[in-house]
């Protein structure tokens, strides 16, 4: 709940000193906490008012350390304290921390000190101490982009004021461009509209807030703003370079970072004894005499056998790769690159050259002509990219992007051959798992119901990374509680990882339909213990057990009587072609004569398809087994003159390969020796060599769309302007 439309405490306001451009801007905050006896009352979740204040103070300090890189100044003042410590000597007002650079020491002081006291402090006196503190800091030469006073109070403590005092406070707030915010009071929108329902303290605070352009927050609103506060988008320095097209065309451009891999968590390694940090120092000593050697006298060397070969700095410079001056040179114009080839850590938008906000008109005309020509011809540009002199060289692609308000080139980095990793995955839909029309329709409805494109509650620009948020929470917790175990994930972070209740309520009917159309079945559990026991029994552990096992086998052979040779060969045990050893089964069935040749051929055809389906197009051993089956099938067809039967099946097999996305198997394992049977191999065939070669070719695949950004985001343009 905010009182005025410009009452955002987390954002810097207007510049406190207009002539301070040379100094890095920072914000100043004075946190006033009322911890007098009225704060002992219990709020929700069995927490007192003072405990709620402490949690808000610590969360605010942590946010300033992590999000703002600890550049802001923060002061903490306690009203209702049992100590009197302030420059104006106001009773029960304690300046816990002067207005200094925010640090973990401030959070520790708040954690140890903020608790309910059996005293009462005048909140107007605390506000006066805060204004005096700000005045002295500004007078000492400190420059702030904005100054804000955040007061945590319920206005239940007695106070003294007068019209003269209020005017003095308002003048001080306006003189230093200071905003006043109240957190934790009972004032709501209904009370704001009816001043008769306000207490004297609340009415006085509202009058000050109106003049100081401040606001009023509840504990929930304040905590939510602290939790959801993310780094403000910043426009970095552009990459200014000349876009070279051949030797005659040069277009000055400025490349801005559109997306970039997050690196907000910066770690540094330190060594501590528990009392202070330890400075690390490295020394170089001779191996025999232990004499200390200067770092300048130490050379890099390689050991070749027993010889040590030193490498000088000049040698390293000569051997190192030199990419040349920074550049962005077009190598060729090609068809759009498939999206899976995009790499690197970010994306850049390329505009015409800008200097101090002024656009180079000639550059703008030339770049616009290039962008439109690339869009009309459906081409993209392969470029050589070097960020700085003799830095890493990269290859990239420039794609045209034309929108209503702007046009630019989009740069994506491309991988080299050594960087490319291609992983093959089985298809989701296979002949064994072909969904019905109702199932497909239900999934389409589920996708529509769970679409977050236009969901205002899921605004990624206002959300922080849950991983980074939890790491910050853990760091802050361990600073204040070094001996405690790691905390659980806070509720506000869990909220990021779960769909919103309103979204799930809207998809309730569709989810119920999904449960009905996709029933889950309980499968039998694998008896792992029995399997492990059988393995242990099958492998003799000692020489005595091995001898005993040999004797048992001999006794079983003696008892068995006559040995059936046909059983050993497997003829009597094979009833059909299986997937375990299909080539052997195929050969035994043909020799046994139990079935007709056509039946055995049909069984072999089904096994080949089953092996391919089980492989998913990625399991190499199964695909090799399928290839061996085709080879055995083809050899027998040629030997027995059943050419027409095999060729007819081969044409049907090709259609099934294409429809089931087994094209990788066809290209890798089917060669000329496994295609259609030609006249050269068997005179009864009507297929010549040219037809067989044509048959092995697969139809061309459709081209993939060009790399492009998914969302249309105009924040970059606003920042550039």
N, C-alpha and C positions, 0 to 999 in steps of 0.2 A: 504494500500500500504506500503510494508515494504522494507527497503533498503538492509538489509543483512539477510541471512538465520537464524541467531541467534539473531534477534532483537525483542525478546518478552519481553516487559517491565513488564508484570504482573507476570512473573515467576522468582524465585530467580536464580541467576547465580552460578558461582563457589564460594566457600567459600572465604570470604575476609581475614580471618586469619585461617590458617590450624591448629593451636594449640588451638582452642577455643571450643573443644567438650564439655567442662564442662558447658559452658554458653549457655543458650537457644538462638538459632539463631533468628535474626530478620533482616529485610531489612531496608535500608535507602533510602528516596526519597527526592529530592529537586525539587519543582515545581516552575518554572519561568514563570510569566505571563507578556506579553508585553501589557500594557494598555495605551500607548501613543496616541497622537492625531490621527494617522492613523487608529486606531482600531474603529473609529466612523462610518466607512462605513457599509452599510446595507448588510447583507447576506440574505439567503432564510428565509421565514416565518417572515419577518419584524423584525429580530433580528440583533443587531449589532455584530461586531466581538468580542467586549469585553463581551457582554452577553453570547455569545457562549463559550468563555473561562471560564467564571464564572460557567456555567452549567457543563462543563467538570471537573473543579476543584472540585466542590461539589460532583459530582458523584464518582470521584476517592477517595475522603476522606471517603465518606460513605462506599464504597466498602472495604476499608482497615479496617474500624471499624467493619463491619459485618462479612466479609469473613475471615479476618486474626485476628479476636478477638482483634483488637486495640493493637497489640504488636509492630508494625512497627513505626519507627521515620519518621516524615514528616516535611519538612521546606517549606515555601512559600516566594518567592521573587518577588517583583513587579518592572518591568522595565518601565520607563516613568512616574513614580509617581511624584506627586507634593511635595513629601518629600524626603529628603536624609537621610537615616538611614542604614549605613552599616559599617563594620570594616575597609574597605579600603577607605572610604570617597569618593566613586564615586558618581557623581552628578545624581540626579533623580533615584537612585536605593534604594529601601526600602525593608529591611528584615521584612516582615509582621509577620512571625512566625519562631522562631529558630527551629533547628532540634531536636524536642522533640516527645514524644509519641503522636500519633495521637489521637485527641479528637474532641468532638462536638464544642468546643470553636474555633478550627481551621476553621471548616465549617462556624460558625457564622461570624468570622472575614472576611473570603472570601466573604460571602454574603453581608456584609455591606460595604466592601472597594473596591472590584474589580468593577470599572467602568471607562469609558474613561476619561482621563485627558488631559488638554491642554498643555502637555509637551512631550518631546521626550527623550528617554533614549538609551544609547549605549548598544546594546544587548551583545556585547563582554565584556563590563564592568560587566553586570549582570552575565554572565557566570563565570567571574573571581571571583565575590563575592561568587558564589555557590561553586566553587572549594576551596576557602579559608575556607568557612564554613565547608565543608566536612573534610578538612585537620585538622582543629582544633578539630572537634569531634572525629576523629580517634586517634589523638595524645593524647586526654584526656582519652583514654582507652576504648572507645566504640567499640564493635565488631559487624559487620554486615555480613550476608550471601552474600548480594549484595548491591551495591549502584548505584542508577540511577538518572540521571538528565533529567527531562521532561520539555522541553522548548516550550511554546505556543507563537508563533510569526509568522509573515508573512514576515519578513525581509524588511519592508518598512521604518523603522527608520534609520537615518544615524548612521554609526559606524566607528571606527578607528581600524586598525589592522596592523600587520607587520609579516614578516616571523618568527622573533624571538618570538613574542607573541604567534603565532600559535604553534610553537614547545614547548613553555613552557606549554601551555594548554594541548597539547597532552601528554606530560610527566606527568603532574599532573593527567590526566584521567587514564593513564596506571598505574601509581604508586599506586593509590588507587583502582584499578580494577573497575572503574566507567564507566557506559555505558551512552551514550548521545542519547536522542530521541527528535525529532522535531515534533510538532503537529500544524496543521493549516496552513501550508505554501501552496504555489501554485505549488509546485514541484510534477510532476507526472512522470510516467514511460517514457513518450516521452522526457521530459526535462532531465531526468537522463541519457538517452542515447546520448543526444546532449548538452554538457556543454556550447556551444556557446549561447544557449537560456537562460542560468542562469544569474541572477544578481550577483553582486560581493558578496553580503551577502550570497546568496544561495550557491554559489560555495565554499565559506569559510566553511559554515556549513557542506557541503557534505564531504569536506576533513577531518574535525574533526570527523564526524560520521564513515568514513571508518576506521580511526585509533582506535576509541573507541568502535567499534563493536556495533553500535547503529542502529537506523532506523528512517524512516520518515512516519508519519501517517497523514491522513486527519482527520477532525473533526468527520466525519461519522464512519471511521474505529476505531478511538479511543473510541468513545461512545459505539459502538457495542461490543468492547472487554471488556469494563468496565461492561456493562450490562450483558453479557453472561459469565462473569468470575465466576466460581464455585469453591468450595473447592477442593483442590487436594486430590486424594485418599491417605489415610494414612493407613499403616499396624499397627494395635494395637498389644499389647502384647498377645501372644497366650495363650490359656488355656492348660497348661501342666498338664497331669494327666495320670494315668495308666488305660487302658481299660481292665477291669476284665471280663473274661469269665469263670465262675465257680470258683473253688478254686485253680486251677493249672495253668491256662493260663493268663498271664499278659503281655500286649503290651504297652510300653510307646508311647504316642501320643501327638501331638500338634494340637489344634483346633483353626482355624482362622475364624474371622467373615467375611462371604461373603456378606450378606445383613443385614441391620439393619434399624430400624425405625428412621427417621430423627429427630434429637433433636437439630438442630443448633440454634433455637430461645430459648434462656434461659432467663427467666423472674425472676426478684427479686422485692419485694415490698419495697418501700421506702416512708417515710412521709416527706413532705416539707412544709415550711411556705411561699415559694415564694422567700426567700432570701438565705436559707441554708437548708440542710437536718437536720432532727430531729432524734436524737438517741432514740430508743425505750428502755424503761427500765421497767421491771416487778418486783413488790414488793408483798410480802405475808403478810397479816395482820389478826389478830384475829377478829372474828366477833363482839365481844362485846367491848373489850378494844381498838381495832384498833392498837394494838402493832405490830410492824414489826417483822416478823419471818424470819430467814435465810432459804434459799432454801433447805439446807441440812436437816433441821428439818421438812420438809413437807413430808407427806406420802400420797400415793394413798389410797383411801378408797371407799367402796361401802356402799350404804345406804339400809338396809333391814328393812322395816317398819320404826320404830323410832330409830332403832339401827344403829350405824355407825361402820362398820367392817373394820379396817385398813389392808392394804396389804403391806408387806415389800418387799424389793428388792429380798431377798432370796426366798420368796414365788413366786414371778413372775418368777424367774429363774427356780424353780422346776416345775411350771405349763407350761412354754413355751415349744413348741415342739423343740426337738433337732434332726436335720437330720443326725448328725454324721459328719465324715470327708468328704472332697471333694472327689468325685468319679464319675466314668462313668462305671457302671456295667451292663452287659448284663443279662436281665431277661429271654428272650426266643427268638427263631427265629421263625418268623411267616410269613404268606403270606403278600404281599404288602398292606399297609394301604391306604384306599381311600383318595384322595387329600383334601376333605372337612374337614378332621379331623386335618389338620395342624393348629397350633396356635402359640402363642409366638410373639416376636417382631423381630425375625431375623433368619438367617440360618448360620450354621457353616460348614466349610469344614475341615475334619479331615485327617491329614497326619501323617506320622511317626515322631517320636520325633526329634526336631532340637534344638541344643544349639549353639548359636553364629554362626548360619548359617551352622553348620556341622550336617549332617544327621546321625542318629543312624542306622547303616547298619542292625543289627539284627532286630530292630524294623521295618525297611522297608520291610524286607523279610517276617516277620510274618504278617504284616498288608496287604501286597499284596496277600498273600495266603488266608487270610480271605475275602478280597474284591472279589477275583475271585471265591471263593467257594460260596459266597452269590449270585453272579451274575449267576453262572451256575445252582444253585438250585432254583433261583427265590424267594429267601427269603430276609426278612429284619429283623433287630434286634430291639427288644424292650429294652430300657435301662433306668436305674435310674440315674438321673443327679443331682449332687450337686456342685455348682460353688465354694463355699468356706465352711469352717468348720461351721456347724450349720446354714447354709443359707437355703433359700427356696429349697425344693426338687421338682423336676419336672420329669415327664416321657417324653421320646422322642423316636424317631425312627431313626435308622441309615440305609440309603439306599446306595447301591454300585453305584459308578459313575466311569466309565472307559472311558477315552478319549485317543486320539493318543499320547498326550504329558504327560499325568499324569493320576493317578488313586487315588481315595480317597473315604471316606465315607461322606455322607451328613446328617447332623443332623437337624431334625425338632422337635420342641416341640409339645407334644400332650395334649389335654385338659382333665381335670377330668370330672366326670359326672355332677357336679354342674356348670361347665363352658360351657357345650355343649348346644347350642340353635339350634333347628331344625325348620326352617320356611318352610312351604309348599306353593308353588305357583301353580296356575293353568297352565296347558299346553298351550304352544303358539299355537299349531296346534290342533284344535278340529274338529269334523265332521261338525260343523257350519261354520268354517273358514278354510276349506281345500283349500290350494292354488293350482292353475293349474300348469301344467308343464312349461308353458312360464313364469309364475311368479317366480317359483323356479329358473329357468335358469337366469332370469334377476337379482335376488338377488345374485346368485353366481358370476355373472359378476361384480356386484357392489362391492362385497367383494374383488375380485381380483384387481379392479381398485383403491380401497382405502387402499390397503395393504401397510403398512409403514415399512415392514421388511427390505427392501433394499433401503429405501429412505434416501439419504445422508443428505438432508435438515432437517430430523427429527432424530437427533442423541441425544438420551436421556442422554448420558454421558456428553454432552456439554450444557445441558439445566438445568436451576434451577427451583425449585418449584414455580409456579405462585403465590400461596398463600403466601409463605414466601417472595417472591420478592415484592409483593404488601405491605405486612406488613412493610418491610424495607423502602419502598418508603414513606409510611405514616409516619413512625417514623421520617425519615429525614425531611420530609416536615413540620411536627408539631414542630420540634426543631427550624427550621428557621422561621416558621410562626405560632406561638402559638395561635393567635386569629382567624385565617382563618378556614373555614370549611374543612372537609376531601376532599382530591383531588380525581379526577376521575382516573379510571384505565389508566395508561400510554399506549401509542400505542404498545410499545415493549412487554408488558405483555399481551395485547389483542391478539397479534400475536400468543402467545403460545396456546390460547384457540380457535383458528380458523384454519381450514385446509389451507394449502398453495394454492395460486392461480393456480400454475402449476398442483397440484393434482386434483383440481376441474375441470380444463380445460380438463384433460385427461379423467375424468369421466362424461363429459358433455352429451355425447350421451346415456350413460347408465342411467343417471338420467332422461333424457327425456323419455326413454322407461319405467322407473319406474312410472313416472307420468301418462303415458297412461294405463299401466296395473293395477295400483292401483288408480283409480279415487276417489277423495274425494267428499262427498256429504254433503250439508248443511242440518242439522236436525232442526226440529222445536224447538223453545225456550220454556223452561218450564215456565209457568206463575206463578212465585213464589208469586207475589203480590196477585193474585186471591186466591191462595191456603192459604196464611196467613190470608186473609180476611175471607175466609170460616171457618178457624179454630176459628177465633175470634167470628164469629157469632154463631158457634156451642156450645160454652162454655158460659153459662150465667155468668155474672160478679157479680150480686147482687141477694139478696133474692127475690126482686120484679120481676126481669127478669126471675128467675127460676119459680116463680108462674105463670107468664104470659106464659112461654114455656109449662108448664103442661096443662094449659087451652087450648092452641092451639092444643096440641096433642089430648086432649079429643074431641075437636070440629072436628078434622080431622077424628077420629074414628067414631063419630056419623054420619058424612056426608057420610062416606064410605059405609054404608049399610051392607049387608050380608058379612060375612068373609068366604073366601074360605080356608077350612082346608088343602086341597092339596097344595095350594100355600104356606101356613105356613110351611108345612113339606118340601117343596122344590122339590116335585116330578115333578110338572108341569114346573118348571123353569130350570131344569137340562136337557140339550140336549146331553152332552158328558162329559167324565171325564176330568176335568181341573187340573191345577197345583196348584191352590189356596187351595182347600180342596179335594184332589183326593180320599181319602178313603171314605168320605161321599158321593161324587158323584158316586163312584163305587157301594156303597150299595143302593143308591136311584134308580139308573138305573136298577139294578138287580131286585128290588122290583116292579118297574113300568112296566117292560115287554115291553118297547118301542122298544128295540133292542134285537137281539139275544145275547146269552151268549158269543159266539165267537167274535162278534163285540166289546162287552164291554171288553173282555179280551185283544183284540188287542189295544184298546184305552189305557187301563191300562199299557200295555207293552211300548207304545210310551211315556206315561207320565213318567214312571220310567227312561227311557233313557234321556228324556228332563231334568228332575231334576238333573241327574248326570252331564250332560253337563253344565248346568247352575252353578252347584256347583264348576266345575273345579277341582274336587277331593280334595277341601280344605274347602268348606263351610259346616260345620257340620250340621246346621239346615236342609239344603236341602237334605243332605245325610240321615239324620234320617227320613225325610219325604219319601224318596225313599224306605228306609228299611220298613217303615210301609205299604207302598203300596204292596211290595212283600209279606209281612206277610198276608195282607188281601186277596190278589190274591191266595196265597197258601191255606189258610183256606177254601175259597170257593171251590177251586178245590178238596180238600179232601172231603168236605161235599157233593158235587154233583157227586163225582166219576170221575171227568175229569182229571185223573192223567196223562195220556199220553200227553194231550195238554200242561199241565204245565211243565212237565219234558222236552218235546221237546223245549219249549220256554226257559227254564232255561239253556240248553246247548248252545243255540244261544246267550243268554245273557252273558254267561261266555266268549265267543269269543269276543264279543263287549267290554267287560270290559278290556280284555287284550290288544286289539288293540288300545283302546282309553286311556290307561294308568290310569284306575280307580282301580288299584290293591289295593290301600289303603282302598277304600270302601269295597272291597271284604274281606280283611283280618280283618277289624275292626267290620263290621256290619253283615256279613253273618256267622251264626253259623250252627250247625247241624240241628237246628229246622227250618232253612230257606233254606235248600238245597233241593236236589231231594226228592220226596215223595217215601218212601220205602214200602215194603210189610207189615211191621209191622203196618204202619199207614192206608194203604188201600190195601185190597187183590188183587185188579186189577192191582197193580203196579208190574213191573218185575225187580225192583231195590232192591238189598239187602243192609244191613247196611254198609258192607265193601265198596261197590261201591259208596255209598253216601259219605262216609268219604274221599275216594280217589278223588272224584269229587271236593270237596271243596279245595283241595291243588292246589296251583299255581305253574307253572314251575319256576325253579331256575333262578335268574337273573345273567347276566354275571358279572364277576369280574371287578373291577375298576383298572385302571393302577396305578402303584406306584407313590408316590410323587417324583418329580424330578425337577430340575431347568429347566427353559425353554430355556434360552439362554446360549451359551457357552462363558464364559468370562474368559480371561486369565490374566486380570489385577492383580488378587490376586496372581497368581503364580509369575508374574513379581515383585510384591512388596515383596513377601517372599524371592525370590532369591536375 
